[in-house]
Amino acid sequence: MKKSLSALLAGILALSLTACSGGSTAPEGGGSSDTTPATAEASGDDTSSMIVAIASQFDTLDPCLSTTVYNGYVISHIYSGLMRTNTEGQPEPDLCTGFDISDDGLTYTFHLRDDVTFSDGTPITSANYEYAWLRAMSYGIDAATRTNDMVTYIKGGTEYNLHAIEVGDSFDCTTEDHSSVGINCIDDYTIEVTLSNPLAYFPQWLGAGVWSALPLDTPQHDSAWSLEPGYATSGPYVLDYININDKAEISRNEKYFKPDFIKMDKITFQVMPDADAQALGFESGDIDVALNISTETSSKYMGTENLWVLNYPSAYGLVVNAGPTGPDFLKDVRVRKALYIAIDKDAIIDVIGGPDMHPALGGWVAYGLGGVDGDFRTERDAQGYEAHYDPEEAKRLLAEAGYDGSDDAHTIHLTYKYSTNSYHADVATMLQQMWTAIGLDVDFDAVESGVYYGQLDNGDIQIGRYGLQVSDSPISFLDWLSGDKQVTSLAGDEHFDQMLRDVRSVSDEKEFLTRVHEIEDYFIQEQFLMYPMWQNAQPALVKSNLKGYELHITALWFGNCYFE
């Protein structure tokens, strides 16, 4: 085991008491910020355990209630689902051998493995899935996002959930009638799920913890048990210890059906909210992975094998109001294209951290989600784009649209709106320079973040910034922009809205994703209703001799880790 963290944490406390603030600058004693650190390796001689520093405490490990990424670090290791998502964003069987889909795309029949048990040796059967799913759907109004997905998309789920809420804590999913709910145990190792409408990316959801099997004695309407180690789990690890404000320790599940799948015997998730504390712990050798570090720290490690850049499917772009509340000039596709190709993305990216931290995006769907034959973004990028940085063409398009800048009446007066947090002001300044260079008159409107999104929802915007992270399907990057989803339609494009409605009825996954590519091309490359900029990445630190860590869309997997 690494040396005890007690001395380190005591030192960090002393540091925090003497520092002027808990800012994000590199800690004193951790090396000068203008020098490149030596490659860091794990200290100690125990190579069967590792320590991962995380930024926030735990609140529950109940898979049907968890909504935070910090709970998810543990949940994704102690539970396994019918499916899992690989590093390419593609779903693949985990605790099932496969599934069949009905011709109408509504019914999925899953064939369970018959060699899988919980960590206490009890076989995992279809009854465990049925119980877990009904329990989740009957939990109440505090359920998590994926539980709400169950309620929304499983046939009869909404009615079942509403009845459970009405009855309250006395509702018992083991005795209440659920014959109208689309969950059916065909036999011990076959379970059928019927949806209320086709959902081509349904298999991608099934790796989330809420879809995992639970023991039949798991309490209903209660999650306190999840913070008391010793309960049976279905995944590669079991929970040994947890203090929600300090750490969670997990160890190898000796009953796991694929013992060779696990290389790391024990993983500790250490709560360390301060980014400087994580950097200090990493540099002193007490932490193997630091998941939350400052910009200064990541810059110091840039170019070394210690920097792990987590490219979650998270996009940053500009949303254009061409809808009913937008200005007339933005209803002209020539103007929208001109404003887009006048943006030098690479120049902005260089200012805010460089391409390693912010890879440029040619489309709005970020890297990391499964596509037709691989990564959705990568397979589309391989085809190239017609729209690229071209300020002279931008000027020509503006003149063609009647905005040559010859006088005030032929000049576009644009207001760019952004929220005041993060680097948005720097981006706004550079956009102003680029748009001014092609003849626009550009003003800013900077508002507090909480106010900003309300104004955007109400269409009180011309062009503004937007960020979005998605963990399931590429379509989720697009459908929030539809007139069916927005309070006030910013796109104002009925054809786009209809394309999204139509694709929902496609049950074949490859055809579905092909159609989503076409929708994105229409929205971004033909109509220029959104300006994709770059992918937001999270920098982390890892020991140079630690291998095997993986990112599965938004879930981190450390079970394959080992020290060289």
Secondary structure as the mmCIF struct_conf table of DSSP 4:
data_model
#
loop_
_struct_conf.conf_type_id
_struct_conf.id
_struct_conf.beg_label_comp_id
_struct_conf.beg_label_asym_id
_struct_conf.beg_label_seq_id
_struct_conf.end_label_comp_id
_struct_conf.end_label_asym_id
_struct_conf.end_label_seq_id
HELX_LH_PP_P HELX_LH_PP_P1 LYS A 2 SER A 4
BEND BEND1 LEU A 5 LEU A 5
HELX_RH_AL_P HELX_RH_AL_P1 SER A 6 THR A 18
BEND BEND2 ALA A 19 CYS A 20
BEND BEND3 SER A 24 THR A 25
HELX_LH_PP_P HELX_LH_PP_P2 ALA A 26 PRO A 27
TURN_TY1_P TURN_TY1_P1 GLU A 28 GLY A 29
BEND BEND4 GLY A 30 GLY A 30
TURN_TY1_P TURN_TY1_P2 SER A 33 ASP A 34
BEND BEND5 THR A 35 THR A 35
HELX_LH_PP_P HELX_LH_PP_P3 THR A 36 ALA A 40
BEND BEND6 GLY A 44 ASP A 45
BEND BEND7 SER A 48 SER A 48
STRN STRN1 SER A 49 ILE A 54
BEND BEND8 ALA A 55 SER A 56
TURN_TY1_P TURN_TY1_P3 PRO A 63 LEU A 65
BEND BEND9 THR A 68 THR A 68
HELX_RH_AL_P HELX_RH_AL_P2 VAL A 69 ILE A 78
BEND BEND10 LEU A 82 LEU A 82
STRN STRN2 MET A 83 THR A 85
TURN_TY1_P TURN_TY1_P4 THR A 87 GLU A 88
BEND BEND11 GLY A 89 GLY A 89
STRN STRN3 PRO A 91 PRO A 93
BEND BEND12 ASP A 94 LEU A 95
STRN STRN4 CYS A 96 ILE A 101
TURN_TY1_P TURN_TY1_P5 ASP A 103 ASP A 104
BEND BEND13 GLY A 105 GLY A 105
STRN STRN5 THR A 107 LEU A 112
BEND BEND14 ASP A 114 ASP A 115
STRN STRN6 THR A 117 THR A 117
TURN_TY1_P TURN_TY1_P6 SER A 119 ASP A 120
BEND BEND15 GLY A 121 GLY A 121
HELX_LH_PP_P HELX_LH_PP_P4 THR A 122 THR A 122
STRN STRN7 PRO A 123 PRO A 123
HELX_LH_PP_P HELX_LH_PP_P5 ILE A 124 ILE A 124
HELX_RH_AL_P HELX_RH_AL_P3 SER A 126 MET A 137
TURN_TY1_P TURN_TY1_P7 SER A 138 SER A 138
BEND BEND16 TYR A 139 TYR A 139
TURN_TY1_P TURN_TY1_P8 ILE A 141 ASP A 142
HELX_RH_AL_P HELX_RH_AL_P4 THR A 145 TYR A 153
STRN STRN8 ILE A 154 ILE A 154
TURN_TY1_P TURN_TY1_P9 LYS A 155 GLY A 156
HELX_RH_AL_P HELX_RH_AL_P5 GLY A 157 VAL A 167
HELX_RH_3T_P HELX_RH_3T_P1 GLY A 168 SER A 170
TURN_TY1_P TURN_TY1_P10 CYS A 173 THR A 175
BEND BEND17 GLU A 176 GLU A 176
TURN_TY1_P TURN_TY1_P11 SER A 179 SER A 180
BEND BEND18 VAL A 181 GLY A 182
STRN STRN9 ILE A 183 ASP A 187
TURN_TY1_P TURN_TY1_P12 ASP A 188 TYR A 189
STRN STRN10 THR A 190 THR A 194
STRN STRN11 LEU A 195 LEU A 195
BEND BEND19 SER A 196 ASN A 197
TURN_TY1_P TURN_TY1_P13 ALA A 200 TYR A 201
HELX_RH_AL_P HELX_RH_AL_P6 PHE A 202 TRP A 205
TURN_TY1_P TURN_TY1_P14 LEU A 206 GLY A 207
BEND BEND20 ALA A 208 ALA A 208
HELX_RH_3T_P HELX_RH_3T_P2 GLY A 209 TRP A 211
BEND BEND21 SER A 212 SER A 212
TURN_TY1_P TURN_TY1_P15 LEU A 216 ASP A 217
HELX_LH_PP_P HELX_LH_PP_P6 THR A 218 PRO A 219
BEND BEND22 GLN A 220 HIS A 221
HELX_RH_3T_P HELX_RH_3T_P3 ALA A 224 LEU A 227
BEND BEND23 GLU A 228 GLU A 228
TURN_TY1_P TURN_TY1_P16 PRO A 229 GLY A 230
BEND BEND24 SER A 234 PRO A 236
STRN STRN12 TYR A 237 ASN A 243
TURN_TY1_P TURN_TY1_P17 ILE A 244 ASP A 246
STRN STRN13 LYS A 247 ARG A 252
TURN_TY1_P TURN_TY1_P18 GLU A 254 LYS A 255
BEND BEND25 PHE A 257 PHE A 257
HELX_RH_3T_P HELX_RH_3T_P4 PRO A 259 PHE A 261
BEND BEND26 ASP A 265 ASP A 265
STRN STRN14 LYS A 266 VAL A 271
HELX_RH_AL_P HELX_RH_AL_P7 ALA A 275 GLU A 283
TURN_TY1_P TURN_TY1_P19 SER A 284 GLY A 285
BEND BEND27 ASP A 286 ASP A 286
BEND BEND28 ASP A 288 ASP A 288
STRN STRN15 VAL A 289 ALA A 290
HELX_RH_AL_P HELX_RH_AL_P8 THR A 295 TYR A 301
TURN_TY1_P TURN_TY1_P20 MET A 302 GLY A 303
BEND BEND29 THR A 304 THR A 304
TURN_TY1_P TURN_TY1_P21 GLU A 305 ASN A 306
STRN STRN16 LEU A 307 LEU A 310
BEND BEND30 PRO A 313 PRO A 313
STRN STRN17 SER A 314 VAL A 320
BEND BEND31 GLY A 323 GLY A 323
TURN_TY1_P TURN_TY1_P22 PRO A 324 THR A 325
BEND BEND32 GLY A 326 GLY A 326
HELX_RH_3T_P HELX_RH_3T_P5 ASP A 328 LYS A 331
BEND BEND33 ASP A 332 ASP A 332
HELX_RH_AL_P HELX_RH_AL_P9 VAL A 333 ILE A 341
TURN_TY1_P TURN_TY1_P23 ALA A 342 ALA A 342
HELX_RH_AL_P HELX_RH_AL_P10 LYS A 345 ILE A 352
TURN_TY1_P TURN_TY1_P24 GLY A 353 GLY A 353
TURN_TY1_P TURN_TY1_P25 PRO A 355 MET A 357
BEND BEND34 HIS A 358 HIS A 358
STRN STRN18 ALA A 360 ALA A 360
BEND BEND35 GLY A 362 VAL A 365
HELX_LH_PP_P HELX_LH_PP_P7 ALA A 366 ALA A 366
TURN_TY1_P TURN_TY1_P26 TYR A 367 GLY A 368
BEND BEND36 LEU A 369 LEU A 369
STRN STRN19 GLY A 370 GLY A 370
BEND BEND37 VAL A 372 GLY A 374
STRN STRN20 ASP A 375 ASP A 375
HELX_RH_AL_P HELX_RH_AL_P11 PHE A 376 ASP A 381
TURN_TY1_P TURN_TY1_P27 ALA A 382 GLN A 383
BEND BEND38 GLU A 386 GLU A 386
HELX_RH_AL_P HELX_RH_AL_P12 PRO A 391 GLU A 400
TURN_TY1_P TURN_TY1_P28 ALA A 401 GLY A 402
BEND BEND39 GLY A 405 ASP A 407
HELX_RH_3T_P HELX_RH_3T_P6 ASP A 408 HIS A 410
BEND BEND40 THR A 411 THR A 411
STRN STRN21 HIS A 413 SER A 419
BEND BEND41 THR A 420 ASN A 421
TURN_TY1_P TURN_TY1_P29 SER A 422 TYR A 423
HELX_RH_AL_P HELX_RH_AL_P13 HIS A 424 ALA A 437
TURN_TY1_P TURN_TY1_P30 ILE A 438 GLY A 439
STRN STRN22 ASP A 441 VAL A 447
HELX_RH_AL_P HELX_RH_AL_P14 SER A 449 ASP A 457
TURN_TY1_P TURN_TY1_P31 ASN A 458 GLY A 459
BEND BEND42 GLN A 462 GLN A 462
STRN STRN23 ILE A 463 GLN A 469
BEND BEND43 SER A 471 ASP A 472
HELX_RH_3T_P HELX_RH_3T_P7 PRO A 474 PHE A 477
TURN_TY1_P TURN_TY1_P32 LEU A 478 LEU A 478
HELX_RH_3T_P HELX_RH_3T_P8 ASP A 479 LEU A 481
BEND BEND44 SER A 482 SER A 482
TURN_TY1_P TURN_TY1_P33 GLY A 483 LYS A 485
BEND BEND45 GLN A 486 THR A 488
BEND BEND46 LEU A 490 ALA A 491
HELX_RH_AL_P HELX_RH_AL_P15 GLU A 494 VAL A 503
TURN_TY1_P TURN_TY1_P34 ARG A 504 SER A 505
HELX_RH_AL_P HELX_RH_AL_P16 GLU A 509 GLU A 520
HELX_RH_PI_P HELX_RH_PI_P1 ASP A 521 GLU A 526
BEND BEND47 GLN A 527 GLN A 527
STRN STRN24 MET A 530 GLN A 535
STRN STRN25 GLN A 538 VAL A 542
TURN_TY1_P TURN_TY1_P35 SER A 544 ASN A 545
STRN STRN26 LEU A 546 LYS A 547
STRN STRN27 GLU A 550 HIS A 552
TURN_TY1_P TURN_TY1_P36 ILE A 553 THR A 554
STRN STRN28 ALA A 555 TRP A 557
TURN_TY1_P TURN_TY1_P37 GLY A 559 ASN A 560
STRN STRN29 TYR A 562 PHE A 563
#
